[in-house]
Amino acid sequence: MSYQLGGMAAAAFNESGTLYLTGALDTQALETAWEQVIGRHDALRLRFAPNGASFEVTDPAPLDIALHDLSGDADPKAALAALIAEDGALPFDLTVDRPIRLTLVTLAQDHHALVITAHHLVADGWSFGVILDDFAALYGAAKTATPAHLPPAPSFAALAVEEAAKGVDPSVQAYWTAQHTPPTPLPDLPADRPRPGIRSYAGDTVFSEIDAPLIQALRKAGAAQKCTLFVTTFAAMQILVHRLSGAQDFAIGVPTAAQQNLPNPSLVGHCVNFLPIRCTIAEGARLGPQLQAARSTINAALDHQDTTFGSIVQALDLPRQLNRLPLTEIEFNLEQGGTIDPAGGLDLRFEANAKRAVNFDLFFNLVVTETGLRIEAHFNADLFDAARIQSWVQSYEAILEAIVADAEQPV
């Protein structure tokens, strides 16, 4: 398991974000609400055996929220950023630690930040949305001493046992084996430094925003090719990798949230199926046909998503390297960002935190927001400087603009 590697290798599995709370904060209600959130969702109370082969669900226990007052600092925002960076590099020991930790930071009298960090084994991106919605409801209820009337939460532990017993569908396994036989070579992206012999897992993040008018135009341009926004932006990622590396046959990893296919999607836990989607770009390809090809590839992959990346790699029996991942080192995701309703007199806003440790060389996580599209570009800091990644983000935006301008342009 990741925690056994220690250091940055374990910290690469941290999922972290900051919940900004504006208004008069009731700290007792906040603590009560979080104790109830953790009590509702058994994934947040898991403790794993040292060999990783089993786990137990621990009983609800009093919550220890770390407290920091930065209101007296000359630059509270910078001090918060330093605290978040330090927290992001701190790994979990899942044999001992609760797999979620909270740090409440006072920035001003009515302005607080709650840094939330969880291990990826128990909380994926979908889970964070469920957790935050539950917290808002439970904080409002605690503040007014009224019931929240939330339905019972589904059990992640029960689902994990059920999935382990089920195994992988042979037809799904056959699809992925055929897709990657022979395996595609890993594309070599231009780097600022040579790849070290052993990964350090050091990472960082570049953030960027795309305004709503371009996204609206992109939806329209994609629809003309019968493509969703996800397919359109994924195709743009294919084109970016091709332009940077010259590769015409490579794989990009795409995480899918299995919760959306469950009877009750309000499940907290690691339910990501990571799909290594093979991408091909023919000589002389044009933007429109490339989008259409991406649509077919994505649809076929989603029809065979009920598997794990580990199962795919194991079936292919690929050789392992200390400094490289099998099949793909590039990840892409598009998710729908949400707003959190005010609760108990507080306005709530959640932002993802920059990564301090990463597993992949490059991960473009796109979030649809009320104002457009946020790009969270996580990267391998052993290889790349932030300035290079920022230039790639700009190149990616230029590809999106090209799709809007003329889909008959060459790739």
N, C-alpha and C positions, 0 to 999 in steps of 0.2 A: 504494500500500500504506500501511497505517496508520503505519509507522515514518517515512514521508516527511512526515507531518503534524507530527511531533515533539511534545514536551511531553505534556500530559494527553491529547490526542487519541490518541497512540500508547499511552500507559499504560492507556487504557480497555480494551485487549486483553490486559492482564496477568491471568493466572489464578494465584492465590496461596493457599497454605495453610501451616500450621505443623505439623510432626511433632514431638510431645513424646516424648522418650526418657528413661525412668526406669530407673536401674541403672548399673552400671559400664560406661562407654562405651569401646570400643576405636576410637579415631579412625582408625587405619590400616585396620581392617576396614571402617569406614564409608566411607572414601574409595575403597577397592577395590570395594566393593559398588556405589557410585554410578558409578564408571567403567565397571563391567560393565553396569549398567542403561542408561547412555547408549550404550555399545557395542552392546547388543542392539537398541535401537530407533532406526532411522535417522531418524525424525522429529525426534529430539532433537539431530541433527547436520546439520540442513539449513541452507544459506546461500542467500539469495535474491538474484537479480539486482536492480539498482537500479530497473528498470522493473516488477519483480514478475512478469514474464512467464515466468520459468524459475527453477529452483533446482538446486543440486548437493548431494550427500551428502558431507560431509567425513569424513575418516578419524578414527577414535577418537584422542583426545589426552589427555594428563594433565589432571586436573580441578583447578580452582582454587576451593576452598571458602573463602569469607570467614569469618574467625574473630572473635568478639566475646566477651569475658568480662564479664558483668554481675553476677557473684556478689558483687562488692564494693559495688554500688550500694545506696543506702538503700532503693530500691523496684525490685528487678529486674523485676517484672511490668510496671510502668509504663515502664521503660526499654525492655523488649522491645516493648511496644505502639508506642512512638515509632519504634523501628527498623523495625518492620513497616510503619508508615505511610510512612516515608521510602522504603522499598523499593517499596511499592505505587505510588508516584508516579514511579518511575524507568522510562522506556521502554526497549525493546529497539531496536537498529539491526540488523535481520536481514540486512543486507548484510555485517556485520562480526561481530556478536555470536553466540555460541552461544545458541539460543533457550530456554535454561533456566539459571537461576542458583541457587546454594545458599549459605545463610549459617548457620553453626553458632554457636549462642549458648549459653554456659555460664551457667546460672542458679544452680546450686549444685553441690556435688561430684558428685552422682549424678543431676543433673537438667539436661537439655539440651533445647534447642529448635532444630530445623532448619527454617528458613524456605525454602520451595520456591516459586519463581516461574517460570512458563513463559509463553511467548506463546501466545495462543489458536489461532494458525494451526497449532501443532504439538501441542497438548495440550488436550483438552476434559475435562469432568468424568469421563467413562468412563476416559479415559487415566490420570488421577490414580490411580484404583483399581488399574489394571494396574501402574503404576509402583511404588506402595507395596507391593503384594504381591510384586513382583519384588525390591524392595529388602530386604524382610524375609527372603526366602529366601536372597538372595545375601549379606546381612550374616551370617546364621547360618552359612552355608558358609565365608565368609572367616574368621570367628571360630574355627572348628574345623578349618580347613584341609581341608575335605571338599568334594566336588562338590555343586552345588545341584541338578543333574539337571533343569533347566528345559528345556522343548522350545524349538526355535528360534522366535523372534518373527517375525510377519508383517511385510512391508515396507510402510510407509506410502507411500514414494516410488513403488513399483510400482502401488499402488492409485490414487494421485493421477493418474498417467499414464493408467491404464486408464479412470478416471472421466471425465477430460477428453476422451478420444477417443469415449466413448460418447454424450455429449450428453444432452439432456432428452427423455424420452418425450413425443411430441405430445399424447397423451391426458391425461397428467399436467398438461402446460402448459395444455391447454384447460380442465381442471377448475378450476385456480386463477384463470385469467382470468375464467371465468364467476362464480366466487365473489366476485370483487372488481370486477365491472362492474355498475353504477358503483361506484367505490371508496367505502368508508365514511369519513365524516369522523373526524378524530382527536378523541377526547373531551378536554375541558378539565377537568383535575383542579384542585380548589381549591389555590392556591399561596400561599406566604409572600412571594414576590417576583414581579414581572413577568418574563416570559420575555425574556432578552437577545436582541439581534439576531443574535449569533453565539454558538454554544455554547462553553463553556469546558471541558466534559467533567468538571468537578469532581463528585465523588461521595462517598458515605458509606454505611454499613450499620447497620441496627438488627437486633439479634438477639433472638429470643424463643423460649420453649420451651412446648410443649403436652404435658400429661401423658398417659401411655398410656391411662388409662380413657376419656378423651374420644375418642381415636383409635379405640379398640376399638368404642365406641358408634357412631362415624362410619362405620366399615366396615360395621357391621350396618345402619345407616340407609341407606347407599348401596346395599347389596346388595338391600334391599327394593325399590329402584327399578331393579334390575339394572345397577348402576353400580359400577365399580371405585373404589378410593380416589383414583386420579388424576382420574377424571371428576368425582367428588364434590367434591374440593378445587378443581378447575378451575371448576366451576359456581359455587362460593362466590366465586371471584375475579371471575367475570362479575358476580355480584350486587354485590360491593363496588364495582367500577368504575361500575356503574349507579347505585348509591346516592350515590356521591361526585360524579359528573358529571351525572347525569340522562340520560345517553345511553342509547338503546335499540338502537342499531345501531353496533357498533364491532368492532375486531379486537384480539385478544391473541396475541402471539407465543409459540409453544411449540417448544423445541428437542427434537429426537429424536436418539438415538445410533444411527448407522447400523451401528456395530460389532456390535450384537446380531443383525443379519441376515447377518453374514459367516460363511464357513465356520470361520474362526478368530477369535473375538471378542477375543482378547488383543492388540489392535492399539492402539498409541499414535499419536495424530495427530488432527487436526481432522476429525471425521466427523459433525458436527452438521448435520442438515437443519432449518432454522429455518422453521417453518410459521406464517403469519399467519392464525389461525383466526377466522372471522367469527362474531360473537356477536349474537344478537338476543333482546330481552326484550320480550314483548308486554304490553300494558296488562292489568293484573289477573292477571298470571302468578303461579302458586303454586310453592313450592319444589320439590315432587316432580316436576311436569311440566317444570320448568326443568332439573332433573338429567337427565331422560330426553331432552330436546332436546339437551343438551350431549353426552350419550352418542352420539347419532346423528351430530352434527357432528364429534366427535373421531374416531369410527370411519371416517367418510368421508375425513377429512383424512389419517389414517394409511394408508388405502388408496392415497393419492396423495402419499406423503411423499418419493418419490425425485426431489427437485428441490432447488434452492437459493433462498433469499430473493432473491438478486440476479437470478436468472432470472425469478422472478415479477414483480419490480418492473420489469425491463427490458421484459418482454412487455406490461405495462400502460402503459408509456411515461408514467409519472407525472411531473409537474413537481417539481423539487427545491427545497428551502428550506435556507438556511444554518443555521437554528436549529431545524429539525424533521426527523423521520425520515418516510419514506413508509410508509403503511399502518398502522403501529402503533408506539407508543412505550412499550408496556407488555408485559412478558414474564412468563411463569409456567412453573415447572417443579416436578416432584415426583421425587425420586430416592431410591433405597434406600441408606441409609448402611451402611457395613460396619465391622467391627472388624478390626484387624490382629493376627495371632497374635504372641505374644512371639517374639523372635529373639535368639539369642546372649546370653541373660540380660537382655535389655531388654524392658520393657513399652512398647508403642507406642500412641500416640493422636494422631489427626489432626483438625485443626479448620480450617475455611475462614477466611481472613483477611478483615477488612473491606475494602471497596473504597475506593480513593482517587480513581479515575476510572471513569466509566461511559458507556455508549452510550445507555441507555434512561432514560426518566424514572422508571420504577418497574419493579422486577423482584422478584417474590416467588419465591425458591428454597426449596422445602420439602424437608427431609431426614428420612426415617423413621429413627429411632434405636431403640436398645434400650429407652430410657426414654420414648419418645413421638414427638414431631415437633418438629424445630427449624425455625424460620422465619428465613431470611436475607433481609431486606428491603433491597435495594440501591436507591439513589435518586439523583436529580439534585439536587446540592446548590446549583445555581444557583437552583432553584425552591423547594425544600422544606427545612424545618428537621427535625432528628431527632425533635423532640417531635410534630410533625404525623404523621410516618410511624409513630411508636409508637402514636399514637391510631388510625391506620388498621389496624395489626396487631391491636389490641384489637377493633376493629370486625369484622375478618375472623374472629377467634376467636368473636365473638358470632354471626356467621352460621353457623359450623360448629355451634355449640351449638343454634341454631334448627333446623337440619336434623335434628339428633338428637331434638329435643323434639317437633316436629310438622311433617312434610313438607307438610301442607296449608295452612300459613301463606302469606300473600301475600309475594311477593318484596319 
